[in-house]
């Protein structure tokens, strides 16, 4: 039987690299599918998903709103955290963000949606995620919305913490903060869809069972992080909800979209169509 080639999108970040290590290295394989890795920043993957360019891809939870008619959510591969998440930083303390320019990693990112939930009347400036700290340092924007390892390294660059969205979320609910998802295009036939799910789940389990091996690979995408920082960052977002969304992960998505709908940020709440075992 000829294998089907599927494009698999994920970001050039240590946590995604950790999750997909076993697929990339051939530790986990499929007799039915060959995956072609497409490695791009999350905003680019969100945009690709709006055009259904990739059969399976990582996207922002916020991005799912735009693609729910074309993609289903995989029950594994989610990026969720509890008590931590995106942060807003600046060169100096700012008491009121109204009217301030804030560099954001894309308007389809969940980080941007969360910022819109917890702050009002700011001026978003879309900037590639790995250039945000530089833009803040150079004074091109008043503040920056940091995702990925910037959450752990911002103090090293002398930034002031203005908002910790993960803490603000945790003060409201015991549910984890949903940030990223893996999704599968709806035109993938039955049987192949569950094969995609199996390969993803086994890749995640392999990485968590062989942390040293998977972390060594993931640190190639660490953008200069130390090993200790890299491991901390990876295990912040590859966790029990990555293995399986479960009730709390699904509840977190429902809470996020309900909150955004109540504030008038989104017109309607999405239908959470989740492919499970």
N, C-alpha and C positions, 0 to 999 in steps of 0.2 A: 504494500500500500504506500502510495506517495504521500509524504508528509505535507501538511499545510504549513506555510510560512506565515507567522504572525508578527507584526510589529509590536514590541513591548516598550512602552515609554516609562522612563523614570528619571528622576532628577540627579544631577552630579553631586550628590550629598552623601555623607558617610552612612546615614541611617538607611537610605534607599539601597546603597551599594551593599550594605550588610545583608539586607533582606533578599536581594537578588543574586548574591554571591554564588549560591549553589547552582543556579541556572546558568550564570555567566561562565562558571568554571566546569560545567558538565557533571557536577556531583549529583544533580537531579535532572533527569531527562524525560522525554516523552517519546513514545513510539508513533505518535500521531501528529506532533507539532514541533517545528523548529522556530525558536524565538529569535527575532532580529532586534537587538537592543537599540533604542533611540533615546539618547541621554541628553536632556535639555532642562533648563530651569523650569520651575513649576508653572510660571505664568505662560511660558511658551507651550507647555503641555496642555494647559487649560484651553488655550486658543486652538491648538490642534484638535482637541476633543470637540470643540464647537463645530468643526467640519468633519468629524468622525474619521480622521485620517489614520488613527491607530486602532488596532483590534482590541488591545488591552493597554491600559495606561494608569499611571498615578495622576491624580488631579486633586485640586483643593476641594474640601467639602463644599465650600461656597460655589465652586465651579460646577458642581453637580446640578445646580439649579438650571444652568444653561444647556445641559446635555441629557437630562433625564429621559427624554424621548428616544435617545439614541444609545444609551448605555444603561447597564445594570451595575449595582454595587456588588463587589466581591465581599464575602463575609470575612476575609482575611486581608492583611496588608494595610490596615488603617494606621494612621499616625494620630495618636491621642495622648494627652498628658493630664496629670492631675496635680494642681497646685503650681504649675508653671506653664509658660507658653510665650507667645510674642510679647515684645516689650517696646516701649517708646523711649528713646533717649535723646539727649541734646548736650551741647557743650556746656550749658549752664542751666540752672533751674528755671523752669517756666511754670508759672502757677495756673495760667489759663491758655489752653490751646486754640481758643476761638480766633480765627483770622490768621493763624500760624500755618506756614507751609510745612508739610510733613512728607518726607520721602517714603513711598510705599512700594512694596515689591510687585504690585499689580492689583487692579481692581477686581479681579476674579479670585484673588487669594482669600482664604478664610481669615488671615490676619487682618486684611483690610475690612472685611465684614465685621470682625470683632471690634476693631477700632471705631467703626461707625456706630456700633452699639454703645460704646462706653465714652465716646467723645463727640462733641457737636461743633459744627461750623468751622472745622479745620479745612485747609486747602491741600488736597492730595496732589502729590507730584510723583508720577510713576517712574521708577528707577530700577534697573536690574538689582536683584537682591544683594549681590556681592559688591555693589558700588555705593550702597546706602551710607555706610559709615564714613566713607570718603567724602560724600557730598555734604554730610553734616559737618565734618571737620573743616571743610573748605568754606563753610558758611553759605553754601548755595541754597540750603533749606534750613528752617529753624529747628527741625527735629527729624528723627528717622524711626521708622517702624521696622524692628529687627526680627528676622526669623532665623532658623538654623542655629549654627554655633555662636552667632553674635549674642545670643541670650546668655552665653557663659563667658564671653571674652570682652564685653563692652567696657568693663571697669579697667581693663588693662590699657585701654585707649583714652582713659580719662573722662568718659562720658558720665553724665548725670542721668539717673533713672527717673523718668517722669511718670510712666504708667507701666504696671505689670499686669497685663491682661489675664494671665493665668491665675494670679492671685485674686483678681477682681471676680473672675468667673467662679473660683472655688468658694468665695464668700457668699455666693448666691445658691450654689447647688453642690451636691456631693457627686454629681456625674462628672466624668472626665471631659476635658475640653477637646472637641473634635477638630482636627486640622486638615488631615489628608486622607484620601481614599484610593483604593484601586478599583477600576471599573472595567467592564467588559462590554464590547459592542453588541447590540441586540441581534444583529444578523448572524452571530455565531451559532451554528446549529446545536441542537440538543445532543449531548454526548461530548462534543468538543468543549462546550461551556464548562462542564464538570471536570474535564481533563485540565483545562486552564486553572480551575480552582485547586485541583489536586496538586499540580506542579507548584503553584504559588505557596500553598500551605506547607508542602514538603521542603521548599527552599527556606522558608522562615524557620521551620523546626530544625533544619540542618544547621543554620547559622546559630541559633540559640543553643544547640547541643555541641557546637564546635566553635565557641566564641573566639578563641585565639586566632584560629585559621581565618574566620570570617572577618574579624577586626583588622587583621593584617591587610586583607584586601580592601576593606572599607577605608582605611587610612590613606589609601592612594587618592581618595576624594576628600581628604580632610582639610585642604587649603591651609596647611601649616599648623594645624592643631597638634598639641602634644598628644601622646598616646593616652594619657590619663584623661585629658579633656575629651578626646575623641571617644573613648569608651563610655564616659559619662553621658555624652550627648547621644550616642547611638542607643544606649539602653534607656534613655529618657523616653524615646519614641518608638522603640521596638519592644513591645511589652505584651501584656495579656490581651489587650484590644487589637493588637496586630495579629495575634494568633486567631482570635475570633471576636468579632464585634460584640456578640452576646446581647443580653438585654440592656446592660448599662451603656454599651457603645451605641446601640440603636436609639436608646432613650436620649443620649447626648445629642445626636443629630436632630432628633425631634425637638428637643429643648432649644437648640440653636436656631432652627428655622422658625419655630413658634415665636421666639423672642424678636427675631428680625422682622417677622410679619407684623407683630404688635406695634413695633416702632415705625412701621411703614416703609422699611428699607426694601422689602421684597413684596411683590404683588400677591403671591400665593405660596402656600407651603407645598413643597414637592412631595411626590409619592415615593416612598422609600422602597424600591424594588431590590431586594437583596438576594443574591444567589448563595444559597447555603448548601452544606453537604446533603 
